[in-house]
């Protein structure tokens, strides 16, 4: 007998437990020769598990909820208490692990998009475990324009991972200061998906920025955390620093992604037919991510 489908709002029922969600997929997976699909599909979860172990998250590696291999990536649920450690240091360790693999092996380069989310999902060792809106949104975030555009624009030699963090995770974990990931390392974007009725506020984090991201003042993880803790007075003092050069306040982009100016927490993004405008930012076509542009000291903060 088939499982009955409950009617919405017909009665009250228990809320499923909250589960954190982590998902990755590989850039340009479908462009690989068919003979490589199977091995790469097996390799991705191995790299993720290796990074979990290196990050000291043995408990998470061994206690994943409703894990799934999606062909070009993986998705699994886990205890939300571990979210701070997934954001930092795990995402950085995963980027390092991918970089080490890509340097060591002659096969196709593995570059990943990642998404991190949290929400109520059934988890009772049943056939429907892990299915719900939170899971759908995790996949939508992973497939959103900004994270695709950023990874496509960055150097494949340096940037191996681009992560998108949901607003809920950002507010609870990052702004709550439970994680080592500083808010200034994140860039706000509108997460939209081409052809889907999906639009959410989200946050990009790139552990190893390159190209346009570095030009915009997004700092690598290796730089001193003290710089990220500079005083508000320094933020407000627009003194031009040596080596900082800007010309004009408009950037024109054809296709792809661009980051302009000193990226803070106000972001302008244009993708497809969806347009957003931040302070003094004017955009053409393409997928663009940018921050409020100031000349000088504000560039110390992303």
C-alpha positions as CSV (number, residue, x, y, z in Angstrom):
1,X,0.0,0.0,0.0
2,X,1.4,3.4,-0.9
3,X,2.3,5.9,1.8
4,X,-0.5,8.5,2.2
5,X,0.4,12.1,1.3
6,X,-0.5,14.5,4.2
7,X,-2.8,17.5,3.3
8,X,-1.2,20.8,4.2
9,X,-2.7,22.7,7.1
10,X,-5.2,19.9,7.8
11,X,-3.7,19.4,11.3
12,X,-0.6,20.1,13.4
13,X,2.2,17.6,13.3
14,X,5.7,17.4,14.8
15,X,8.4,19.4,13.1
16,X,11.2,17.2,11.7
17,X,14.6,17.6,13.3
18,X,17.0,20.3,12.0
19,X,19.8,18.9,9.9
20,X,22.7,20.8,8.5
21,X,23.4,20.0,4.8
22,X,26.6,20.0,2.8
23,X,26.7,19.5,-1.0
24,X,29.3,19.7,-3.7
25,X,29.4,19.3,-7.4
26,X,32.2,19.4,-9.9
27,X,32.7,22.2,-12.5
28,X,32.5,21.0,-16.1
29,X,31.7,17.4,-15.1
30,X,29.4,16.8,-18.1
31,X,32.2,18.0,-20.4
32,X,34.4,15.1,-19.4
33,X,34.7,12.0,-21.7
34,X,32.2,9.4,-20.7
35,X,35.0,7.0,-19.7
36,X,36.0,9.4,-16.9
37,X,32.5,10.0,-15.3
38,X,32.6,6.8,-13.2
39,X,36.1,7.3,-11.7
40,X,35.5,11.0,-11.0
41,X,32.1,10.3,-9.4
42,X,33.9,7.9,-7.0
43,X,36.8,10.3,-6.5
44,X,34.8,13.3,-5.2
45,X,33.4,11.6,-2.0
46,X,36.9,10.3,-1.4
47,X,38.4,13.8,-1.5
48,X,35.6,15.1,0.7
49,X,36.2,12.4,3.3
50,X,39.9,12.9,3.2
51,X,39.4,16.7,3.9
52,X,37.0,15.9,6.7
53,X,39.6,13.7,8.3
54,X,42.3,16.3,7.8
55,X,40.1,18.9,9.4
56,X,39.6,16.8,12.5
57,X,35.9,16.1,11.7
58,X,36.1,12.3,12.1
59,X,32.7,12.3,13.9
60,X,31.1,14.0,10.9
61,X,32.8,11.7,8.4
62,X,31.4,8.6,10.2
63,X,28.0,9.9,11.0
64,X,26.6,11.4,7.8
65,X,22.9,11.4,7.5
66,X,21.2,10.3,4.2
67,X,24.4,10.6,2.1
68,X,23.9,10.6,-1.6
69,X,26.2,10.5,-4.6
70,X,24.8,12.8,-7.2
71,X,27.1,11.7,-10.0
72,X,29.0,14.9,-10.3
73,X,29.1,15.4,-6.5
74,X,27.8,14.4,-3.1
75,X,25.2,15.6,-0.5
76,X,24.8,14.6,3.1
77,X,23.2,15.8,6.3
78,X,24.8,16.2,9.6
79,X,24.4,17.5,13.2
80,X,24.0,21.3,13.0
81,X,26.3,21.6,16.0
82,X,29.2,20.9,13.6
83,X,28.3,23.7,11.2
84,X,31.0,26.1,12.7
85,X,33.7,23.6,11.9
86,X,32.4,22.9,8.4
87,X,32.6,26.6,7.6
88,X,36.1,26.8,9.2
89,X,38.4,25.0,8.9
90,X,36.8,22.3,6.7
91,X,36.1,24.4,3.6
92,X,39.7,25.7,3.6
93,X,41.0,22.2,4.1
94,X,38.9,20.9,1.3
95,X,40.3,23.6,-1.0
96,X,43.8,22.6,0.0
97,X,43.1,18.9,-0.6
98,X,41.7,19.6,-4.0
99,X,44.8,21.7,-4.8
100,X,47.1,19.0,-3.7
101,X,45.3,16.4,-5.9
102,X,45.2,18.7,-8.9
103,X,49.0,19.2,-8.7
104,X,49.8,15.6,-8.1
105,X,47.7,13.8,-10.7
106,X,47.6,14.2,-14.5
107,X,43.9,13.4,-14.8
108,X,41.1,16.0,-15.1
109,X,41.3,18.9,-12.6
110,X,38.7,18.6,-9.9
111,X,37.2,22.0,-9.0
112,X,34.1,22.1,-6.8
113,X,31.2,24.3,-5.9
114,X,29.9,23.8,-2.4
115,X,26.8,24.8,-0.6
116,X,26.0,24.8,3.1
117,X,22.4,25.1,4.5
118,X,20.3,24.0,7.4
119,X,16.6,23.2,8.0
120,X,14.0,20.7,9.2
121,X,14.2,17.3,7.4
122,X,12.8,13.9,8.1
123,X,15.5,11.7,9.6
124,X,14.1,8.5,11.1
125,X,16.0,5.8,9.1
126,X,13.1,5.7,6.6
127,X,13.0,5.8,2.8
128,X,12.0,9.4,2.8
129,X,14.8,10.6,4.9
130,X,16.5,13.9,3.9
131,X,13.7,14.9,1.5
132,X,12.3,18.4,1.9
133,X,12.6,22.1,1.1
134,X,15.9,22.5,2.9
135,X,17.4,19.8,0.6
136,X,15.9,21.3,-2.5
137,X,17.3,24.7,-1.6
138,X,20.8,23.3,-0.9
139,X,20.8,22.0,-4.5
140,X,19.5,25.3,-5.8
141,X,22.2,27.3,-4.0
142,X,24.8,24.9,-5.5
143,X,23.5,25.6,-8.9
144,X,23.0,29.4,-8.5
145,X,24.5,31.9,-10.8
146,X,27.0,33.7,-8.4
147,X,28.9,30.6,-7.3
148,X,29.1,29.3,-10.9
149,X,30.3,32.6,-12.2
150,X,33.0,33.1,-9.5
151,X,34.5,29.7,-10.0
152,X,34.5,30.1,-13.8
153,X,36.2,33.5,-13.5
154,X,38.9,32.4,-11.1
155,X,42.3,30.8,-11.9
156,X,42.0,27.0,-12.2
157,X,45.6,26.8,-10.8
158,X,44.8,28.6,-7.6
159,X,41.0,28.5,-6.9
160,X,39.8,25.0,-6.5
161,X,36.6,25.6,-4.4
162,X,33.9,28.2,-4.2
163,X,31.3,27.9,-1.5
164,X,27.8,29.5,-1.1
165,X,26.4,29.7,2.4
166,X,22.7,30.2,3.0
167,X,21.4,33.2,4.8
168,X,20.2,31.1,7.7
169,X,23.6,29.5,8.3
170,X,25.3,32.9,7.8
171,X,23.1,34.6,10.5
172,X,23.3,31.8,13.0
173,X,26.9,30.6,12.6
174,X,28.9,33.4,11.1
175,X,27.3,36.5,12.5
176,X,26.8,34.6,15.8
177,X,30.6,34.3,15.9
178,X,30.5,30.5,16.5
179,X,32.9,29.9,13.6
180,X,36.4,31.0,12.7
181,X,35.1,32.3,9.4
182,X,35.0,36.0,9.7
183,X,32.1,37.8,8.1
184,X,34.4,40.0,6.1
185,X,35.6,36.9,4.2
186,X,32.0,36.5,2.8
187,X,30.4,38.4,0.0
188,X,26.6,38.8,-0.1
189,X,24.9,37.7,-3.4
190,X,21.4,37.1,-4.6
191,X,21.3,33.4,-5.4
192,X,19.2,32.8,-8.5
193,X,19.0,29.8,-10.8
194,X,18.4,30.0,-14.5
195,X,15.0,28.5,-15.4
196,X,14.0,28.0,-11.8
197,X,11.7,29.9,-9.5
198,X,14.3,30.4,-6.9
199,X,15.8,33.5,-5.4
200,X,17.5,33.8,-2.0
201,X,20.0,35.9,-0.2
202,X,23.3,34.0,0.2
203,X,27.0,34.5,0.9
204,X,30.0,33.5,-1.1
205,X,33.2,32.3,0.5
206,X,36.3,31.5,-1.6
207,X,39.1,30.0,0.5
208,X,41.8,30.7,-2.2
209,X,40.8,33.8,-4.2
210,X,42.6,34.6,-7.5
211,X,42.5,36.9,-10.4
212,X,39.7,39.4,-10.1
213,X,39.0,38.5,-6.5
214,X,42.5,39.4,-5.5
215,X,42.3,42.6,-7.4
216,X,39.2,43.4,-5.4
217,X,41.0,43.1,-2.1
218,X,39.7,39.6,-1.1
219,X,42.5,38.2,1.0
220,X,43.8,34.7,1.1
221,X,43.3,32.7,4.3
222,X,47.1,32.8,5.0
223,X,47.1,36.6,5.6
224,X,47.0,37.8,9.2
225,X,43.6,37.7,10.9
226,X,44.6,40.9,12.5
227,X,44.0,42.8,9.3
228,X,40.4,41.6,9.3
229,X,40.0,43.1,12.8
230,X,41.1,46.6,11.9
231,X,39.3,49.4,13.7
232,X,36.1,51.1,12.5
233,X,38.1,54.3,12.4
234,X,40.5,52.8,9.8
235,X,37.5,51.7,7.8
236,X,36.1,55.2,7.7
237,X,39.4,56.9,6.8
238,X,39.7,56.8,3.0
239,X,43.5,57.2,2.9
240,X,44.9,55.9,-0.3
241,X,47.3,53.0,0.3
242,X,50.4,52.3,-1.7
243,X,49.7,49.8,-4.5
244,X,46.0,50.6,-4.6
245,X,44.9,52.0,-8.0
246,X,41.4,52.5,-9.3
247,X,40.3,54.2,-12.5
248,X,36.7,55.4,-12.6
249,X,33.7,53.7,-10.9
250,X,32.2,51.7,-13.8
251,X,33.1,48.2,-14.9
252,X,31.8,46.7,-18.1
253,X,31.6,42.9,-18.4
254,X,30.5,40.8,-21.3
255,X,30.1,37.2,-20.1
256,X,31.4,35.6,-17.0
257,X,32.1,37.1,-13.5
258,X,33.9,40.1,-12.2
259,X,34.7,41.5,-8.8
260,X,35.3,45.3,-8.6
261,X,36.5,47.6,-5.8
262,X,36.9,46.7,-2.2
263,X,34.4,44.0,-1.4
264,X,32.6,44.6,1.9
265,X,29.1,43.5,2.9
266,X,27.1,45.4,0.3
267,X,27.1,43.7,-3.0
268,X,25.9,44.4,-6.5
269,X,25.2,41.4,-8.8
270,X,23.7,41.2,-12.3
271,X,22.8,37.9,-13.9
272,X,20.5,37.2,-16.8
273,X,17.4,39.2,-16.4
274,X,17.8,39.7,-12.7
275,X,19.4,43.0,-11.8
276,X,20.7,44.4,-8.5
277,X,22.5,47.6,-7.8
278,X,24.7,48.6,-4.9
279,X,26.0,52.0,-4.0
280,X,27.6,53.7,-7.0
281,X,27.7,50.5,-9.0
282,X,26.6,50.3,-12.6
283,X,26.6,47.0,-14.5
284,X,26.3,45.7,-18.0
285,X,25.4,42.1,-18.9
286,X,26.9,38.9,-17.5
287,X,27.3,37.5,-14.0
288,X,29.0,40.1,-11.8
289,X,29.8,40.1,-8.2
290,X,31.0,43.3,-6.6
291,X,31.1,45.3,-3.4
292,X,30.8,48.9,-2.4
293,X,33.8,50.7,-4.1
294,X,35.9,53.0,-1.9
295,X,39.4,54.3,-2.6
296,X,41.8,53.4,0.2
297,X,41.5,51.9,3.6
298,X,38.2,50.1,3.3
299,X,40.0,47.6,1.0
300,X,41.4,46.0,4.1
301,X,38.0,44.5,4.7
302,X,36.2,42.2,2.3
